[in-house]
Amino acid sequence: MRMVDIIDKKRNGGELTADEIQTFVDGVVSGEIPDYQISAFLMATYFNDMTAAERSALTMAMMQSGDHLDLSSIDGITADKHSTGGVGDKTSIPLAPIVGALGISVPMISGRGLGHTGGTLDKLEAIPGYTVEISEDAFLQQVRDVKCAIVGATGNIAPADKKIYALRDVTDTVDSIPLIASSIMSKKIASGTDALVIDVKTGSGAFMKTLDDSRELAHALVEIGKGVGMDCMAVISDMNQPLGNAIGNALEIQESIDILKGQGPQDITDLVLTLGAHMVVMAKKANDLATARAMCERTIADGSALKTFGDMIAAQGGDRSVIDHPEIMPQAKYQIDLPAKTSGVVSTVKADEMGIASMLLGGGRQKADDQLDYAVGIMMHKKVGDAVTAGEPLLTIYSNRENVDDIQDLLYDNIQISDSADPITLIHETIR
Ligand code: URA
């Protein structure tokens, strides 16, 4: 079977067989298919989509391209959460210890930042000593002992995705439903979790900008998961404005600690509790969402979630004193307020551009090998619907360079103040 014929079939809108998809994935992993043919295949898929059968064949071939984690040594139902990526989305960081504090095992394999979106692993690495690379044995032991771990993909999980992902990033084929669905689900199936809640982001800061596309992605993800017997569901949540107030690695750890202390911003706290409640029900520790949510809330009120977070940090080599002394994380040299130019109501805060501003300050990567500056980022003081008076700070820029004129211009261009604002709905839909 020649790769050019497979590309031709997809380019002309044909449906690929499982064998053809397997040939593509095998060739990606062995290195026999050159990058230009992989890229052509990705672009043909981007434009012509894939049927449900093709999406699931691609996912399975990518999943089988590497190792599988064996979670059988962990008692009970394992539950995980994955987000399709957003700005200010530190949800996993408080969520894993909240659910873990209820005795549910949360073996969480997370990712790094991509484009304007932040990555959970990058944020956790702002904590002195915290390592996201631990052996499979240590990972399993930690989940048994502490009940949660947040790590990078151990060993050789879905190597086809690593190669394809890197090419998608540079061929502008990231925001494709079959490519996102196969990328996420190949890793999640290989990581062996029993139950999975997927947080599908929708809006300007998400890869899927419209609710229709987000819904289609959510259905594709859930269908693939259920097809392999995973208990899988999706929540579609808003990503038109940043989630919470903090954007940037150390700032987001600080905000995660605030959430665990019951002092976090309302939107992100609400999302964490919503996702946590679904995980608790899926793990069969509660029969209904209201009870499950109250259980999650209790772990915050009684301090057990914060203690579990400290235990997780310590187990992964980090300094748990960060909980009471966030100043041990890298600190920015300059804190520069961005004053409102007019009075009114904040009507738009474009999430993607806020993410880009944080990336340009050094908080994200512009090239794959860029070193991150953990200290920098943005702290929002006003969000959509908030009243503001001219001169009042809309946000504070945390920077290690004194001149941030370029960042200020970008931020002003993407925050709108009007007479009124349309309210933002945080949770749009739940898909099972
Ligand atoms: N996260 C992934 O792992 N893959 C994607 O394609 C998008 C988000």
Residues whose N, C-alpha, C, O or C-beta is under 5 A from the ligand:
A	BS01	URA	S83 T84 G85 V174 L179 I180 S183 I184
